[in-house]
Amino acid sequence: MLKLFNTLGKKIGEFNPPAGKVVTIFTCGPSIYQKAHIGNFRTFLFEDVLVRYLRFQGYKVLRGMNFTDIEEKAISEAKQQNRDLKKLTGENIAGFLEEMRILKMAIPEYLPKASDYVDEAVDIIKRLVELGIAYRYKNNIYFDPLKVTGFGRLYGLDMAKWPRQKKRFHKDTYSGIQWNLGDFVLWHGEAKGGSASWDTAIGRGRPAWNIQDPAMIMPHYHETLSIYCGGIDNLYRHHDYTLAILDSIRDYPLAEFWLHCEHLFVNGQKMSKSKGNVYYIDTLLGQGYTAQEVRFFLIYGHYRRKLDFSPPSMIKSTAKLRELKKVVEILKIKAGGRSSPADRYYRELREIFSEKMDDDLHLDAAVDVLQSRLSGLDFAELKAEEAAGLIKACEEIDDVLQVLF
């Protein structure tokens, strides 16, 4: 049985949907004001492995991933480049989807853009104002966390320490990993038109970043999500904001499980343009690595542990994958081009892979035990039908890994 670490409650729990149930997953998409780097893709690849493993285990999965194309960062970047906002974000979305395909990532079934859900955001804000949870201050509208029982429970905030003195935070995002102890903005009121401004029932303006996810979730998911995913940085402010907003207007939980992926560092340091250590997918492809080798480096590990990129670690990871692929090639020859689920080796290989993956998606341990089992075979004594069973299992396991064939 699959067990996952649920950020909500901070403990391992059994993920066991009723038979025949569709697993619904929502994942926070990329910040599309700029090109996604390998740190971003570390999170998205963890989510891809999660989706593929659930399908490997027989579940039907429906996944949504949002694009926040009207946040402050995107507006500022378009202004700085003297470019049309829609064209800028459109190009970045197209580039991101293309790199997903290069890395053999499954494209989510729902890919909503915030700019298409302004009306939905306005409707939610109106309801929050009616409930007395949100209020207008000058042109903006803010959410008061003190009006919501259980606010901050995802992160684990001690609300007894929340200041009672009124303070408002009017930006979409703030740099750094910390909490803004005050009211957060839902609506940016604007007196003049702009590249991201709408005439609505609550006035002219645009939805703030933290109302955009709820607006994109509401139309597509009408019951509790199976899983909500994102990077570990979303645990500060963003996901608790989303949770509080939807908890305030619905009578069922937002998600059963919350999963968060840890950061990727470069030589032990956080990636930043100022340090000149930002790597992109095409950076590594340009260095001669294949897309499978890049994918393998970013997925080989445990999603709740920090991953450190360096040239030596990339070389080591690539060597490991190449050795594993050599063994698979030998098996293909031994099987005579056949694959079959009839042999005992087929069942055994699936079982040892599943045993490690069922333990909170320990993909590194799953790959290690897979490689150890295959490398330990006596190829001289291996029969063709046994090799065919192993190849069939490897093919199905690679539906998750996407690096062997």
Secondary structure, 3 states (H helix, E strand, C coil): CCEEEECCCCEEEECCCCCCCCEEEEECCCCCCCCCCHHHHHHHHHHHHHHHHHHHCCCCEEEEECECCCCHHHHHHHHHHCCCHHHHHHHHHHHHHHHHHHCCCCCCCECCEHHHCHHHHHHHHHHHHHCCCEEEECCEEEECHHHCCCCCCCCCCCHHHCCCCCCEECCCCCCCCCCCCCEEEEEEECCCCCCCCEEECCEEEEECHHHHHHHHHCCCCCCCEEEEEEEHHHHCCHHHHHHHHHHHHCCCCCEEEEEEECCEEECCEECCCCCCCCCCHHHHHHCCCCHHHHHHHHHCCCCCCCEEECHHHHHHHHHHHHHHHHHHHHHHHHHCCCCCCCCHHHHHHHHHHHHHHCECCCHHHHHHHHHHHHHCCCCCCCCHHHHHHHHHHHHHHHHHHCCCC
